Amino acid sequence: MGAAELRSTLTVIRALYWTIATAGGLGLSPVAPGTMGTLGGVFLYLLLSRSSFPLYFFTLFVVILAGIWSAERVGRETGKKDSQKIVIDEVAGLLVTLLAASGSLFSVILGFLFFRLFDIWKPFPIRWSEGYFPGGLGVMIDDLMAGGYACLGLWIFERWVL
């Protein structure tokens, strides 16, 4: 492989990890990039909502792995471990939250609100985990945990309140 081919390949790889980390550019929004990333998660959920659970779970697994990889690289490039531009963690966290969704529009909106609440509030051990784990894993883990808390909240609300 020549130098030009290598540069071309590296450019494609860089574009790939930026596209993944920013959830297709949603993280580049000048206003509320985390919320925009979460809305991207809603879109992905709606695409997957009628699919089988194994496909949903496999997609979530791929999003998590791709998120760790891309967040690590974008973090290194920007010099910020958890740049506001990185929103793939919001997509993954929302997909975790909506594991408990009944599928109704109300359930999706409630899941969105629960996730944003826990993602911003970061109750123990969410805030701690963000700093404990290095690189891309540290970027992803707090949102996955917030998604777990929100999933539990959504499940309780839908089963016992509604």
Helices and strands as residue ranges (DSSP letters): H 3-21, G 26-28, H 33-48, H 53-78, H 88-97, G 98-100, H 105-121, H 126-132, H 135-156, I 157-161
